[in-house]
Amino acid sequence: MPATTLTLLSAENVYPDLSGVGGRSTLIEIVGALLTIVLIVSILMLVVSGIVWAVSSSAGNPQTAAKGKVGVFVALGAAVLAGAGVTWMNFLLSLGDTL
């Protein structure tokens, strides 16, 4: 009967080869600009929806108040997701190094 051996593989770093992408710096600038635009629009939407929610609540219009409330929560979610996108990606890249 042959002896079985257990071989442990060494941990290797696995990263995407971002240097192979042509125009990498341009791509990073475009993504940064898009995230900035999303943050600005979501903050403006948050302000406008908050104003609509407040005015319609004080005027006694529950349907418009509900739409304003949904707009506030959607804008807040968009701002949080856009703001945390880069941090999340950096976390995942550093986590890939430890696996």
C-alpha positions, 0 to 999 in steps of 0.5 A, a space after each residue: 500500500 503506498 504511503 499517502 502524504 499530505 501536502 500543504 500549498 503555500 498561500 499566494 497573493 491573488 490580485 487582478 493585473 490592473 497594469 495590463 489595462 490600457 489607460 488605467 489612470 484615465 479609468 480611475 479618474 472617470 470612476 472617481 468623477 462618476 462617484 463624485 457626481 453621484 454623491 452630489 446628486 444624491 445629496 441634492 436629492 436628499 435636500 429636495 426630498 426632505 423639503 417636500 416631506 416637511 412641507 407636505 406633512 405640514 400641509 396635510 398631504 399624506 401621499 406626497 409626504 410618503 413620496 418625500 420620505 421614500 425619496 429621503 431614504 433612497 437618496 441616503 442609501 445612494 449617498 452611503 453606497 457611493 461614499 463607501 464604494 471605494 472603501 469596500 473595494 479596498 477592503 476586499 482587495 486587502 482581504 484577498 491578500 489574507 486568504 
